[in-house]
Amino acid sequence: MISSPEISVIIPVVERYDNVKDLFHKYKRVLVKTGKTYEFIYIIDGDFKEVWEELHSLINMGEKIKIIKLARGFGEATVLSIGFEHSFGDIILTLPAYEQVETDEISNLLAPLENYDMIIARRWPRKDSILNRIQSRIFHLLLNLLSEKSFHDIGCGVRVLKRGVVKEMNLYGDMHRFLPLLAHKQGFKVDEVIVTQSKKDFFQRIYPPGIYLRRILDILSLFFLVRFTKKPLRFFGFLGANIFILGSIISFYLMYMKFFHNIALENRPLLLLGVLLIVLGVQIFAIGLIGEILIYVHAGDIKEYKIDQIIN
């Protein structure tokens, strides 16, 4: 590892991790074969005493490793942002602290980077439990329905990207898993490369109900960020207008029944629903209008494009 490496390897330690020394040597062997200079950066998200001690043991053995330990858990998006900030390579390789793919195939992601700005690994064929595969397919089905570009394994932590990509990214919350889609939105060229799934990645993942709800909310957030970041009125205006129209139809129907069929409106819950929908529609439309005004005021500070080339 040197002061100006060609590749920065960022390994976030967030939840799950394998044997630190064994995995480090596997990753290092792959980097040595590339013939490029490199640096290893471990970011420990909170109190992982065993990982901390193992990494210090590697440093005492002469390995050049940068360790960044956070005071408490801040989440993988924050961890990756810190890793990007403290890296120096023009090429950034993010790797999980556990084996997701066969390590010997990681180098296959570097060659396509000549024609792309970001390459993500796609574990195929998937050999883990059928429950994992069902969860993954449903997640990607929803994601691809709402996004402009389709991916098959966006959750894989093995990614290679150019430094120009991370300069344009602002990660927060759980947006790290959508990094390829956010990069595509900015105009970067993103592609998937098929690699073999590691045999150590076959365990079954069952999450509490709250996790699944958060994933759905994340997808909806991404849908808004990708499609309506600079035009919120199209989203809120369309939604508000439809709710307003529905409320108006209900209200006009009740008025018709009152004036032409002499049907009393008292004790009619439908009347309350109609009025509520009209008010709600106006409020949602107003939110979109306020958002549009804010975008207009700050449009000059928002960049959502990337210039590929300038000639002469």
C-alpha positions as CSV (number, residue, x, y, z in Angstrom):
1,M,0.0,0.0,0.0
2,I,1.4,3.4,-1.0
3,S,0.3,7.0,-0.5
4,S,-1.3,7.3,-4.0
5,P,-2.7,3.9,-4.7
6,E,-4.5,3.0,-7.9
7,I,-7.2,1.0,-6.0
8,S,-8.8,1.8,-2.7
9,V,-10.4,-1.2,-1.1
10,I,-13.1,-0.2,1.4
11,I,-14.4,-2.9,3.8
12,P,-17.3,-1.8,6.1
13,V,-17.7,-3.8,9.2
14,V,-21.4,-3.2,10.1
15,E,-23.1,-6.4,11.2
16,R,-21.9,-9.7,9.9
17,Y,-18.2,-10.6,9.4
18,D,-16.1,-13.7,8.7
19,N,-12.6,-14.6,9.9
20,V,-10.8,-11.3,9.5
21,K,-7.3,-12.6,8.8
22,D,-8.4,-15.3,6.4
23,L,-10.6,-13.0,4.4
24,F,-8.0,-10.2,4.3
25,H,-5.4,-12.5,2.8
26,K,-7.9,-13.7,0.2
27,Y,-8.7,-10.2,-0.8
28,K,-5.1,-9.2,-0.8
29,R,-4.1,-12.1,-3.0
30,V,-6.7,-10.9,-5.6
31,L,-5.3,-7.3,-5.5
32,V,-1.7,-8.5,-5.9
33,K,-2.7,-10.5,-9.0
34,T,-4.1,-7.3,-10.6
35,G,-0.6,-5.8,-10.6
36,K,-2.0,-2.5,-9.4
37,T,-1.1,-0.6,-6.3
38,Y,-3.7,-0.6,-3.6
39,E,-4.8,0.4,-0.1
40,F,-7.0,-1.4,2.4
41,I,-9.4,0.7,4.5
42,Y,-11.5,-0.9,7.2
43,I,-14.4,1.1,8.8
44,I,-15.7,-0.4,12.0
45,D,-19.2,0.7,12.7
46,G,-19.3,0.7,16.5
47,D,-18.0,-1.8,19.0
48,F,-16.5,-4.9,17.2
49,K,-13.8,-5.8,19.6
50,E,-12.8,-9.0,17.9
51,V,-12.4,-7.3,14.5
52,W,-10.5,-4.4,16.0
53,E,-8.0,-6.8,17.7
54,E,-7.6,-9.0,14.5
55,L,-6.9,-6.0,12.4
56,H,-4.3,-4.7,14.9
57,S,-2.7,-8.1,14.8
58,L,-2.4,-7.9,11.0
59,I,-0.8,-4.4,11.4
60,N,1.7,-5.8,13.9
61,M,2.6,-8.5,11.3
62,G,3.5,-5.7,8.8
63,E,0.3,-5.4,6.8
64,K,-0.5,-1.8,5.7
65,I,-4.1,-1.3,6.8
66,K,-6.0,1.9,7.6
67,I,-8.6,1.4,10.4
68,I,-11.4,3.9,11.1
69,K,-13.5,3.1,14.1
70,L,-16.7,4.9,14.8
71,A,-17.9,5.7,18.3
72,R,-21.2,3.9,17.7
73,G,-23.2,2.3,15.0
74,F,-24.2,4.9,12.3
75,G,-25.2,2.5,9.5
76,E,-23.6,1.3,6.3
77,A,-24.4,4.5,4.2
78,T,-22.4,6.6,6.7
79,V,-19.6,4.1,6.9
80,L,-19.2,4.0,3.1
81,S,-19.2,7.8,2.9
82,I,-16.4,7.9,5.5
83,G,-14.5,5.3,3.5
84,F,-14.9,7.3,0.3
85,E,-13.7,10.4,2.0
86,H,-10.6,8.8,3.4
87,S,-9.6,6.9,0.3
88,F,-7.1,8.1,-2.4
89,G,-7.4,5.6,-5.3
90,D,-8.9,6.6,-8.6
91,I,-10.7,3.2,-8.5
92,I,-12.7,2.3,-5.4
93,L,-13.5,-1.3,-4.6
94,T,-16.1,-2.0,-1.9
95,L,-16.0,-5.4,-0.4
96,P,-18.1,-6.9,2.4
97,A,-16.6,-8.1,5.7
98,Y,-17.8,-11.6,4.8
99,E,-17.6,-13.7,1.7
100,Q,-20.5,-13.0,-0.7
101,V,-18.7,-14.1,-3.9
102,E,-15.8,-16.3,-4.7
103,T,-12.9,-14.0,-4.1
104,D,-10.8,-15.1,-7.1
105,E,-13.5,-13.6,-9.4
106,I,-13.4,-10.1,-7.9
107,S,-10.7,-9.1,-10.4
108,N,-13.2,-9.8,-13.2
109,L,-15.0,-6.6,-12.3
110,L,-12.0,-4.4,-13.0
111,A,-11.7,-4.9,-16.8
112,P,-15.2,-3.7,-17.7
113,L,-14.5,-0.5,-15.8
114,E,-12.7,0.8,-18.9
115,N,-16.2,1.3,-20.6
116,Y,-18.3,1.9,-17.5
117,D,-18.2,4.1,-14.4
118,M,-19.4,1.5,-12.0
119,I,-19.6,-2.3,-12.0
120,I,-21.5,-4.3,-9.5
121,A,-21.3,-8.1,-8.9
122,R,-24.3,-10.3,-9.6
123,R,-24.3,-13.6,-7.7
124,W,-25.5,-16.1,-10.3
125,P,-26.6,-18.8,-10.1
126,R,-28.0,-18.1,-6.7
127,K,-27.5,-21.2,-4.5
128,D,-28.8,-20.0,-1.1
129,S,-32.1,-20.9,0.3
130,I,-35.3,-20.6,-1.7
131,L,-36.7,-18.1,0.8
132,N,-33.7,-15.8,0.2
133,R,-34.2,-16.1,-3.6
134,I,-37.9,-15.4,-3.3
135,Q,-37.3,-12.3,-1.1
136,S,-34.6,-11.1,-3.6
137,R,-36.9,-11.5,-6.6
138,I,-39.8,-9.7,-5.0
139,F,-37.5,-6.8,-3.9
140,H,-36.0,-6.5,-7.4
141,L,-39.3,-6.8,-9.1
142,L,-40.7,-3.9,-7.1
143,L,-37.5,-1.9,-7.6
144,N,-37.3,-2.4,-11.3
145,L,-41.0,-1.5,-11.8
146,L,-40.3,1.9,-10.2
147,S,-36.9,2.6,-11.7
148,E,-35.5,3.3,-15.1
149,K,-32.8,0.7,-15.1
150,S,-33.1,-3.0,-14.1
151,F,-30.7,-4.8,-11.8
152,H,-30.7,-8.3,-10.5
153,D,-28.5,-8.2,-7.4
154,I,-28.3,-4.6,-6.2
155,G,-27.8,-5.8,-2.6
156,C,-24.4,-7.3,-3.3
157,G,-21.6,-5.4,-1.5
158,V,-19.0,-6.2,-4.2
159,R,-18.7,-3.1,-6.3
160,V,-16.1,-1.3,-8.4
161,L,-16.5,2.4,-9.2
162,K,-14.5,5.4,-10.3
163,R,-13.7,8.2,-8.0
164,G,-15.8,10.6,-10.1
165,V,-18.9,8.6,-9.1
166,V,-18.5,9.0,-5.3
167,K,-17.9,12.7,-5.7
168,E,-21.4,13.1,-7.0
169,M,-23.1,10.7,-4.4
170,N,-24.7,11.8,-1.2
171,L,-25.4,8.7,0.8
172,Y,-27.7,8.7,3.9
173,G,-30.1,6.4,5.6
174,D,-30.2,3.0,3.8
175,M,-29.5,4.6,0.4
176,H,-26.1,2.7,0.1
177,R,-27.9,-0.3,-1.3
178,F,-29.3,1.8,-4.1
179,L,-25.9,3.3,-5.0
180,P,-26.0,1.8,-8.6
181,L,-29.4,3.3,-9.3
182,L,-28.4,6.7,-7.9
183,A,-25.3,6.7,-10.0
184,H,-27.3,5.8,-13.1
185,K,-29.6,8.7,-12.3
186,Q,-26.6,11.1,-12.3
187,G,-25.7,9.9,-15.8
188,F,-23.0,7.4,-15.0
189,K,-22.7,4.2,-16.9
190,V,-23.5,1.2,-14.6
191,D,-23.4,-2.5,-15.4
192,E,-23.6,-5.9,-13.7
193,V,-21.0,-8.7,-14.0
194,I,-21.9,-12.3,-13.2
195,V,-19.7,-13.9,-10.5
196,T,-20.0,-17.1,-8.6
197,Q,-21.7,-16.9,-5.2
198,S,-19.5,-18.0,-2.3
199,K,-20.5,-21.2,-0.5
200,K,-20.3,-19.2,2.8
201,D,-23.1,-17.0,1.6
202,F,-25.8,-19.7,1.7
203,F,-27.3,-19.0,5.1
204,Q,-31.0,-18.2,5.3
205,R,-32.0,-14.6,6.1
206,I,-35.3,-14.0,7.9
207,Y,-35.9,-10.4,8.9
208,P,-38.5,-8.9,11.4
209,P,-41.6,-7.4,9.7
210,G,-40.3,-3.8,10.4
211,I,-37.3,-4.5,8.0
212,Y,-39.6,-5.4,5.1
213,L,-41.7,-2.3,5.7
214,R,-38.5,-0.2,5.7
215,R,-37.4,-1.7,2.4
216,I,-40.7,-0.9,0.8
217,L,-40.4,2.7,2.1
218,D,-36.9,2.9,0.8
219,I,-38.0,1.8,-2.7
220,L,-40.8,4.5,-2.6
221,S,-38.2,7.1,-1.5
222,L,-35.9,6.0,-4.4
223,F,-38.8,6.2,-6.8
224,F,-39.4,9.8,-5.8
225,L,-35.7,10.7,-5.9
226,V,-35.2,9.2,-9.3
227,R,-38.3,10.4,-11.0
228,F,-39.4,13.6,-9.3
229,T,-36.4,15.3,-7.6
230,K,-36.8,18.4,-9.7
231,K,-40.5,18.2,-10.5
232,P,-42.3,17.5,-7.2
233,L,-45.5,19.1,-8.5
234,R,-45.9,16.3,-11.1
235,F,-46.0,13.7,-8.3
236,F,-48.0,15.6,-5.6
237,G,-50.1,17.4,-8.1
238,F,-51.2,14.2,-9.9
239,L,-51.9,12.5,-6.6
240,G,-53.7,15.5,-5.1
241,A,-55.7,16.2,-8.2
242,N,-57.0,12.6,-8.3
243,I,-58.0,12.7,-4.6
244,F,-59.7,16.0,-5.1
245,I,-61.6,14.8,-8.1
246,L,-62.7,11.7,-6.2
247,G,-63.9,13.8,-3.3
248,S,-65.7,16.2,-5.7
249,I,-67.5,13.3,-7.4
250,I,-68.8,12.0,-4.1
251,S,-69.9,15.4,-3.0
252,F,-71.7,16.2,-6.3
253,Y,-73.4,12.8,-6.1
254,L,-74.7,13.6,-2.6
255,M,-75.8,17.1,-3.7
256,Y,-77.7,15.6,-6.7
257,M,-79.4,13.1,-4.4
258,K,-80.3,15.9,-2.0
259,F,-81.7,18.4,-4.6
260,F,-83.3,16.0,-7.1
261,H,-84.4,13.1,-4.9
262,N,-84.8,14.9,-1.6
263,I,-82.6,12.5,0.3
264,A,-81.3,13.9,3.5
265,L,-77.6,14.3,4.1
266,E,-77.5,14.0,7.8
267,N,-76.0,10.8,9.2
268,R,-74.3,10.2,5.8
269,P,-70.6,9.2,6.4
270,L,-70.1,9.4,2.7
271,L,-70.5,13.2,3.0
272,L,-67.6,13.4,5.5
273,L,-65.5,11.2,3.2
274,G,-66.1,13.4,0.2
275,V,-65.3,16.7,2.1
276,L,-62.2,15.0,3.6
277,L,-60.9,13.9,0.2
278,I,-61.4,17.4,-1.2
279,V,-59.4,19.0,1.6
280,L,-56.7,16.3,1.5
281,G,-56.4,16.7,-2.3
282,V,-55.9,20.5,-1.9
283,Q,-53.3,19.9,0.8
284,I,-51.3,17.4,-1.2
285,F,-51.4,19.7,-4.2
286,A,-50.2,22.6,-2.0
287,I,-47.2,20.4,-0.8
288,G,-46.2,19.8,-4.4
289,L,-46.5,23.5,-5.2
290,I,-44.4,24.5,-2.2
291,G,-41.8,21.9,-3.3
292,E,-41.8,23.3,-6.8
293,I,-41.1,26.8,-5.4
294,L,-38.2,25.5,-3.3
295,I,-36.8,23.6,-6.3
296,Y,-37.1,26.8,-8.4
297,V,-35.2,28.8,-5.8
298,H,-32.4,26.3,-5.3
299,A,-32.3,24.8,-8.8
300,G,-28.9,26.3,-9.4
301,D,-27.4,24.4,-6.5
302,I,-28.8,21.0,-7.6
303,K,-26.8,19.0,-10.1
304,E,-28.4,15.9,-11.6
305,Y,-26.3,15.4,-14.7
306,K,-22.8,14.3,-15.7
307,I,-20.8,15.6,-18.7
308,D,-19.2,12.6,-20.4
309,Q,-16.8,14.5,-22.7
310,I,-16.0,18.0,-23.8
311,I,-14.1,18.3,-27.1
312,N,-12.3,21.6,-28.0
